[in-house]
Amino acid sequence: GPVPTKYNEAPVMATLVEQGKLPSVDKRVSNEPLVLVGADGVGKYGGPQLRELRTRGEVNQALTHDGLLEKAFDGSAVEPNLAKAWKVENDYKSLTFYLRDGMKWSDGAPFSTDDLRFAWDATTANREYVGSLPTHNYGGYSEDPTMDVLDANTIRINFPEPAFEFFNTATTYW
């Protein structure tokens, strides 16, 4: 949707901004914000709250963070989320993701591929943590996928075999 020219501060965050514990909302929003447009257009802050609903067994995980991609509201397609774009190469063995420029954590700290690298190393690539890769997320490959950080906004995930199923993972876990 259209990029807003003005941002509204959530009341709970406004108190933290006033106390100097958090930068103002205009300093926390990325250069390329994702603007969700509902059936009635871009929403306004406040009023009834929308709660995320998932039909698969991912509810606890899905409610705690966003993925690189997102499923369309009607489930018909994969759409950009943290990644603004992606490219499939090498017969689905290499997936390159391009993050939105200037993304930040809720406290205003920059969010970059360094954060994804940390998460990858701490979870996916950490056999003490995950044991082996879950086959429903990564296809049960004989070798582990690898992640390359190409720059502050670009990562490439490489698989030993075509990774058709990874897009389901990228909409929930990555």
Rosetta blueprint (number, residue, H / E / L):
1 G L
2 P L
3 V L
4 P L
5 T L
6 K L
7 Y L
8 N L
9 E L
10 A L
11 P H
12 V H
13 M H
14 A H
15 T H
16 L H
17 V H
18 E H
19 Q L
20 G L
21 K L
22 L L
23 P L
24 S L
25 V H
26 D H
27 K H
28 R H
29 V L
30 S L
31 N L
32 E L
33 P L
34 L L
35 V L
36 L L
37 V L
38 G E
39 A L
40 D L
41 G E
42 V L
43 G L
44 K L
45 Y L
46 G L
47 G L
48 P L
49 Q L
50 L L
51 R L
52 E L
53 L L
54 R L
55 T L
56 R L
57 G L
58 E L
59 V H
60 N H
61 Q H
62 A H
63 L L
64 T L
65 H L
66 D L
67 G L
68 L L
69 L E
70 E E
71 K E
72 A L
73 F L
74 D L
75 G L
76 S L
77 A L
78 V E
79 E E
80 P E
81 N L
82 L L
83 A E
84 K E
85 A E
86 W E
87 K E
88 V E
89 E E
90 N L
91 D L
92 Y L
93 K L
94 S E
95 L E
96 T E
97 F E
98 Y E
99 L E
100 R L
101 D L
102 G L
103 M L
104 K E
105 W L
106 S L
107 D L
108 G L
109 A L
110 P E
111 F L
112 S L
113 T H
114 D H
115 D H
116 L H
117 R H
118 F H
119 A H
120 W H
121 D H
122 A H
123 T H
124 T H
125 A L
126 N L
127 R H
128 E H
129 Y H
130 V H
131 G L
132 S L
133 L L
134 P L
135 T H
136 H H
137 N H
138 Y H
139 G L
140 G L
141 Y L
142 S L
143 E L
144 D L
145 P L
146 T E
147 M E
148 D E
149 V E
150 L E
151 D E
152 A L
153 N L
154 T E
155 I E
156 R E
157 I E
158 N E
159 F L
160 P L
161 E L
162 P L
163 A L
164 F L
165 E L
166 F H
167 F H
168 N H
169 T H
170 A H
171 T L
172 T L
173 Y L
174 W L
